[in-house]
Amino acid sequence: MALLTHPFEPVFDARSRVLILGTFPSPRSRAAGFYYGNPQNVFWKTLAEVLGETEPEADIAARKEFLLRNHVAVWDVLRSCEIDGADDNSIRNHAPNLFRPLLAASEIRAVFTTGKKATELFNALAAGEAGMAAAYLPSTSPANRARQRAPEYFEMWRAVRAALD
């Protein structure tokens, strides 16, 4: 397995108030050139629903505009790692991103992580540097499809909206 380096810059601006982090871009996202690029992933649909918005078109410009208009920043926990496909449990030789510069250049006061592995990695490797821990959100990946139908899935995701208010 080769060491992969994160291919995207974080999406944020000075008015961002919430940061949502995945673990590392999946092969489909890397091929699409943007976060949550797998059409089977329900990140964009979920975020739009909890914000009371229409899901953005599946192009990078529309999705960036959607995030920034709603004061949501998106990035990933890891700057580099070895990973087998999109399997977070296969991650090895990882290094976290540095979050303090992003937090200092924005109004971010809450960090959310999508999935157990992202939460575990952020809180173990980056929370100290960032000066805050991350709150867990259920994964939006296709592998989590059964849980996404449970009522508590959206209840947990509504914490993003609450953090923005």
Backbone bond lengths (Angstrom), bond angles and torsions (degrees), N, CA, C in turn:
res aa  C-N    CA-C-N  psi(-1)  N-CA   C-N-CA  omega(-1)  CA-C   N-CA-C  phi
1 M - - - 1.448 - - 1.524 109.02 -
2 A 1.303 116.49 133.36 1.465 121.48 -179.44 1.526 110.61 -88.19
3 L 1.313 115.89 151.26 1.455 121.26 174.70 1.525 108.53 -74.61
4 L 1.316 116.79 124.77 1.466 122.52 179.85 1.519 109.65 -104.03
5 T 1.330 116.25 143.13 1.459 122.64 176.18 1.521 108.44 -108.97
6 H 1.321 115.79 140.28 1.461 120.76 -178.13 1.531 110.08 -57.54
7 P 1.343 117.17 127.34 1.466 119.99 -173.50 1.533 116.24 -89.93
8 F 1.333 119.54 -8.58 1.466 120.90 -174.51 1.521 111.26 -119.53
9 E 1.323 114.43 152.58 1.456 121.12 170.44 1.530 108.02 -79.96
10 P 1.322 117.98 156.89 1.461 118.49 173.83 1.527 109.77 -66.63
11 V 1.317 116.55 151.69 1.457 121.70 174.39 1.523 106.36 -101.99
12 F 1.330 116.88 115.37 1.463 121.92 179.06 1.525 107.98 -167.86
13 D 1.321 115.27 165.88 1.451 120.75 168.42 1.523 107.82 -145.29
14 A 1.305 117.55 -176.69 1.466 121.97 -175.71 1.525 112.16 -62.60
15 R 1.330 118.25 -21.80 1.467 121.56 -177.92 1.529 113.06 -94.65
16 S 1.327 118.64 -0.76 1.469 121.60 178.86 1.523 109.40 -61.97
17 R 1.338 116.11 135.56 1.470 121.35 -178.11 1.521 113.23 -118.34
18 V 1.322 117.61 -18.19 1.463 123.09 -178.88 1.522 108.19 -131.59
19 L 1.325 116.65 138.78 1.464 122.45 176.51 1.521 108.37 -115.93
20 I 1.344 116.53 125.55 1.459 122.18 176.26 1.523 107.73 -112.41
21 L 1.326 115.23 126.81 1.465 121.66 -175.70 1.518 111.89 -120.32
22 G 1.316 115.45 132.93 1.449 121.13 165.97 1.518 107.61 -93.36
23 T 1.309 116.94 -171.09 1.460 120.94 179.34 1.524 110.30 -84.87
24 F 1.347 115.91 -59.79 1.467 123.96 -178.03 1.528 105.97 -162.65
25 P 1.327 119.39 144.88 1.473 119.76 -177.59 1.532 112.65 -60.02
26 S 1.317 115.19 136.06 1.464 121.63 176.88 1.525 109.65 -69.97
27 P 1.329 117.59 165.39 1.467 119.22 175.60 1.538 112.14 -56.50
28 R 1.325 118.11 -38.86 1.477 121.21 179.18 1.530 110.84 -65.49
29 S 1.332 117.04 -40.69 1.464 120.44 177.93 1.524 110.96 -66.84
30 R 1.317 116.75 -41.33 1.468 119.39 178.08 1.518 110.21 -62.68
31 A 1.332 117.64 -40.17 1.473 121.26 178.52 1.522 110.96 -66.87
32 A 1.335 117.39 -36.66 1.468 121.67 179.74 1.527 111.82 -76.57
33 G 1.328 116.77 -19.08 1.460 120.74 177.95 1.512 114.84 82.80
34 F 1.362 117.04 17.92 1.462 118.87 -179.12 1.524 110.48 -161.98
35 Y 1.306 113.99 165.75 1.459 122.39 -178.95 1.522 112.41 -60.76
36 Y 1.325 115.43 141.14 1.472 122.93 175.62 1.530 110.94 51.20
37 G 1.324 114.81 50.76 1.462 121.49 -176.44 1.516 115.44 -86.16
38 N 1.316 117.56 -7.09 1.464 119.90 176.56 1.529 107.77 -73.52
39 P 1.335 118.41 121.11 1.465 120.13 -178.95 1.530 113.53 -58.89
40 Q 1.337 117.71 -21.56 1.460 121.78 178.18 1.535 112.54 -79.92
41 N 1.331 117.17 -15.67 1.458 121.36 -179.93 1.526 108.44 -76.85
42 V 1.340 117.03 135.08 1.467 120.60 -175.17 1.535 113.12 -100.80
43 F 1.322 117.53 21.23 1.466 120.48 179.56 1.521 111.90 -54.99
44 W 1.333 116.95 -53.16 1.466 120.68 -174.64 1.527 111.27 -65.07
45 K 1.307 116.32 -40.36 1.471 121.11 177.97 1.531 110.31 -64.70
46 T 1.322 116.91 -46.06 1.458 121.77 -179.28 1.520 111.13 -62.54
47 L 1.321 117.15 -48.96 1.460 121.00 -178.54 1.528 110.41 -62.35
48 A 1.325 117.54 -43.22 1.469 120.42 178.34 1.526 110.37 -60.23
49 E 1.315 116.96 -43.37 1.466 119.86 -178.61 1.526 111.69 -63.02
50 V 1.328 117.98 -46.02 1.466 118.84 -177.82 1.530 112.17 -71.02
51 L 1.328 117.15 -22.47 1.468 120.60 177.55 1.529 112.58 -90.30
52 G 1.336 116.65 -6.60 1.461 119.77 -178.21 1.513 112.45 71.17
53 E 1.319 116.28 33.54 1.467 123.40 -176.59 1.522 110.15 -117.39
54 T 1.323 115.34 169.35 1.453 122.02 170.97 1.525 107.67 -84.27
55 E 1.321 116.34 139.57 1.467 120.79 178.60 1.528 109.40 -59.46
56 P 1.337 118.29 132.65 1.460 119.88 -179.76 1.526 111.75 -68.69
57 E 1.318 115.49 154.14 1.462 121.05 173.98 1.524 108.89 -57.42
58 A 1.319 115.68 156.18 1.474 121.13 -176.62 1.518 111.73 -84.03
59 D 1.327 116.46 52.87 1.461 119.16 171.58 1.530 108.22 -132.81
60 I 1.304 115.21 154.55 1.466 121.42 -171.66 1.520 111.67 -58.87
61 A 1.322 118.97 -46.65 1.463 121.35 -177.03 1.528 111.48 -61.37
62 A 1.325 117.36 -44.07 1.464 120.80 -179.51 1.528 110.93 -65.45
63 R 1.303 116.69 -38.83 1.462 119.90 -179.07 1.529 111.25 -71.48
64 K 1.324 117.67 -39.02 1.468 120.00 175.73 1.524 110.43 -62.43
65 E 1.313 116.26 -44.84 1.462 120.61 -179.56 1.525 109.92 -61.65
66 F 1.319 117.88 -42.67 1.460 123.55 178.02 1.534 110.45 -57.84
67 L 1.326 116.63 -48.75 1.457 120.95 -179.51 1.525 111.48 -61.50
68 L 1.313 116.42 -51.34 1.461 120.20 -175.41 1.526 112.00 -66.45
69 R 1.316 117.59 -38.98 1.473 121.69 178.28 1.517 110.78 -61.69
70 N 1.336 116.36 -31.60 1.459 121.40 -179.44 1.535 113.20 -96.59
71 H 1.325 117.70 7.59 1.475 123.65 176.65 1.521 112.79 63.38
72 V 1.335 115.72 32.92 1.460 122.26 179.73 1.524 109.07 -109.85
73 A 1.317 116.06 129.28 1.464 122.22 174.11 1.527 108.30 -102.02
74 V 1.329 116.46 148.85 1.465 122.03 179.00 1.530 108.63 -133.85
75 W 1.327 114.31 137.17 1.454 121.28 175.66 1.516 106.40 -159.59
76 D 1.320 117.69 -164.59 1.455 122.44 176.61 1.511 109.40 -132.84
77 V 1.315 115.22 157.81 1.463 121.06 -178.60 1.527 110.83 -66.63
78 L 1.333 116.50 -43.24 1.462 119.78 -171.15 1.519 113.87 -97.39
79 R 1.321 114.31 137.60 1.474 122.71 175.10 1.525 109.70 -86.03
80 S 1.333 115.52 -31.28 1.461 120.08 178.42 1.521 109.11 -157.13
81 C 1.332 114.56 155.87 1.464 119.93 177.10 1.527 109.19 -174.60
82 E 1.319 114.37 169.99 1.453 122.58 165.55 1.520 105.06 -104.10
83 I 1.331 116.78 133.43 1.460 120.54 -178.48 1.525 109.08 -148.72
84 D 1.300 115.91 140.72 1.460 122.06 177.32 1.526 107.89 -90.70
85 G 1.316 117.38 104.36 1.461 122.37 -178.89 1.513 110.80 61.73
86 A 1.335 116.31 -122.11 1.465 121.78 178.74 1.531 111.24 -114.08
87 D 1.330 116.97 17.81 1.457 121.94 -175.72 1.528 111.04 -83.93
88 D 1.329 116.59 100.65 1.462 121.27 -179.47 1.525 112.47 -57.60
89 N 1.314 117.10 -29.08 1.464 119.59 -179.30 1.521 112.84 -71.00
90 S 1.335 117.66 -12.30 1.466 121.05 178.95 1.530 112.44 -92.90
91 I 1.313 118.67 -1.45 1.471 122.30 -174.67 1.528 110.66 -61.87
92 R 1.347 114.05 132.87 1.467 122.89 176.63 1.518 108.50 -140.41
93 N 1.316 115.22 165.80 1.470 122.45 174.17 1.532 111.77 46.10
94 H 1.318 115.77 53.20 1.459 121.25 -174.67 1.521 112.98 -96.76
95 A 1.328 114.75 153.74 1.463 122.24 174.17 1.524 106.99 -137.28
96 P 1.336 117.68 134.52 1.458 119.99 -178.20 1.520 112.74 -80.50
97 N 1.324 114.93 156.80 1.460 120.53 167.90 1.518 108.53 -68.88
98 L 1.325 116.53 163.36 1.462 121.97 174.05 1.527 107.22 -99.63
99 F 1.303 117.31 123.43 1.460 122.50 -171.87 1.521 114.56 -99.85
100 R 1.303 118.19 -22.41 1.469 120.78 -176.19 1.528 112.68 -56.06
101 P 1.337 121.08 -44.08 1.473 119.58 179.26 1.537 112.80 -61.08
102 L 1.326 117.07 -41.62 1.463 120.99 178.55 1.529 110.25 -64.84
103 L 1.304 117.25 -44.30 1.461 120.65 -179.41 1.526 111.30 -65.38
104 A 1.327 117.19 -37.45 1.461 120.97 179.60 1.529 112.25 -69.24
105 A 1.323 117.36 -25.81 1.471 122.11 -177.26 1.528 112.41 -95.92
106 S 1.327 117.19 12.99 1.467 121.05 -176.59 1.524 109.24 -145.26
107 E 1.334 115.37 -177.33 1.466 121.84 176.31 1.537 110.64 -105.61
108 I 1.327 117.13 23.60 1.467 121.22 -176.69 1.521 110.46 -64.68
109 R 1.339 113.96 125.05 1.452 121.01 179.21 1.523 112.24 -125.88
110 A 1.337 117.00 0.50 1.464 120.79 178.34 1.523 108.68 -144.49
111 V 1.322 115.97 135.55 1.460 122.98 177.71 1.521 107.83 -118.04
112 F 1.335 115.52 129.15 1.458 122.42 176.99 1.519 108.15 -119.97
113 T 1.311 116.67 144.68 1.455 121.66 177.55 1.522 109.00 -122.25
114 T 1.328 115.97 137.20 1.461 121.22 -178.12 1.522 109.50 -94.95
115 G 1.320 115.01 106.27 1.453 120.30 178.70 1.519 112.34 104.49
116 K 1.318 114.81 154.60 1.461 121.24 -176.15 1.523 112.48 -65.46
117 K 1.327 116.95 -40.65 1.467 119.40 -177.27 1.527 111.00 -66.96
118 A 1.330 117.35 -40.70 1.465 120.18 177.86 1.524 110.61 -61.95
119 T 1.328 116.60 -41.86 1.461 120.96 179.35 1.522 110.35 -64.08
120 E 1.316 115.61 -47.55 1.467 121.18 179.65 1.532 110.98 -58.80
121 L 1.324 117.20 -48.51 1.467 121.11 -177.88 1.523 112.12 -66.34
122 F 1.336 117.30 -44.53 1.473 118.84 -179.63 1.519 109.99 -61.90
123 N 1.325 117.17 -50.43 1.458 119.87 -175.40 1.522 112.25 -66.10
124 A 1.333 118.32 -29.33 1.469 121.38 178.46 1.525 112.46 -82.60
125 L 1.337 117.15 -38.87 1.466 120.49 -170.38 1.528 115.44 -105.21
126 A 1.328 118.37 -25.06 1.466 119.82 -169.13 1.523 115.10 -126.50
127 A 1.312 118.96 -16.95 1.468 120.59 -175.44 1.524 112.04 -59.15
128 G 1.313 117.26 -40.56 1.460 120.78 179.35 1.523 111.60 -62.03
129 E 1.314 116.34 -47.81 1.471 121.27 179.04 1.519 110.68 -64.94
130 A 1.333 117.27 -39.07 1.464 121.38 -178.03 1.526 112.22 -76.30
131 G 1.330 116.87 -24.42 1.454 120.12 -178.47 1.517 113.66 82.18
132 M 1.320 117.21 14.02 1.471 121.87 176.38 1.510 109.71 -160.80
133 A 1.325 115.31 152.16 1.464 121.69 176.56 1.525 108.95 -88.45
134 A 1.314 115.15 164.65 1.464 121.33 178.12 1.518 109.93 -101.45
135 A 1.330 115.05 148.62 1.461 122.00 174.28 1.523 108.45 -98.33
136 Y 1.304 116.11 136.47 1.463 123.33 -178.43 1.532 111.69 -72.83
137 L 1.325 115.53 136.14 1.463 123.80 167.62 1.520 107.31 -124.56
138 P 1.336 118.29 144.50 1.463 119.67 177.21 1.534 110.90 -62.04
139 S 1.310 115.09 145.21 1.458 121.78 179.93 1.525 111.99 -61.52
140 T 1.326 115.17 145.80 1.470 121.60 176.49 1.523 111.68 -100.68
141 S 1.324 117.23 6.87 1.466 120.50 -176.53 1.524 111.31 -72.02
142 P 1.338 116.47 158.01 1.465 120.34 178.03 1.529 112.68 -57.76
143 A 1.313 118.55 -27.19 1.467 122.07 -179.77 1.528 112.10 -68.34
144 N 1.304 117.56 -14.41 1.467 122.48 -177.35 1.533 111.96 -103.66
145 R 1.311 117.49 16.68 1.469 122.89 -171.90 1.530 113.84 -52.21
146 A 1.320 119.35 -43.81 1.471 121.43 -177.59 1.527 111.00 -62.72
147 R 1.314 117.35 -43.41 1.468 120.76 -179.81 1.523 112.31 -67.74
148 Q 1.327 117.46 -27.29 1.465 120.69 -177.42 1.527 112.07 -69.33
149 R 1.317 117.13 -12.89 1.470 120.28 177.56 1.535 111.93 -90.84
150 A 1.313 117.27 -10.34 1.461 121.30 -178.28 1.532 110.30 -76.69
151 P 1.328 118.31 141.83 1.470 121.23 -179.00 1.531 113.55 -57.00
152 E 1.320 117.37 -33.54 1.464 119.29 -178.07 1.531 113.14 -69.71
153 Y 1.332 117.42 -19.65 1.465 120.81 177.05 1.534 110.07 -56.29
154 F 1.323 117.55 -55.99 1.468 120.52 -179.23 1.518 111.59 -71.14
155 E 1.309 117.14 -31.56 1.463 119.41 178.02 1.532 109.45 -60.43
156 M 1.319 117.05 -42.92 1.470 120.49 178.81 1.526 110.87 -67.23
157 W 1.331 116.93 -41.55 1.455 120.12 -180.00 1.529 112.35 -66.79
158 R 1.329 117.83 -24.25 1.473 120.12 178.65 1.519 111.78 -64.82
159 A 1.311 118.25 -14.60 1.469 121.71 175.33 1.521 111.63 -60.98
160 V 1.339 116.57 -28.65 1.472 120.17 176.97 1.536 109.12 -63.03
161 R 1.316 115.76 -47.95 1.470 120.55 179.33 1.531 110.25 -60.39
162 A 1.321 115.99 -44.82 1.466 120.29 -179.32 1.538 111.14 -61.00
163 A 1.307 117.90 -37.80 1.463 121.89 179.64 1.529 111.94 -69.65
164 L 1.321 117.07 -24.18 1.464 121.32 179.31 1.536 112.08 -82.47
165 D 1.319 116.82 -23.89 1.478 120.82 -177.64 1.511 112.23 -77.62
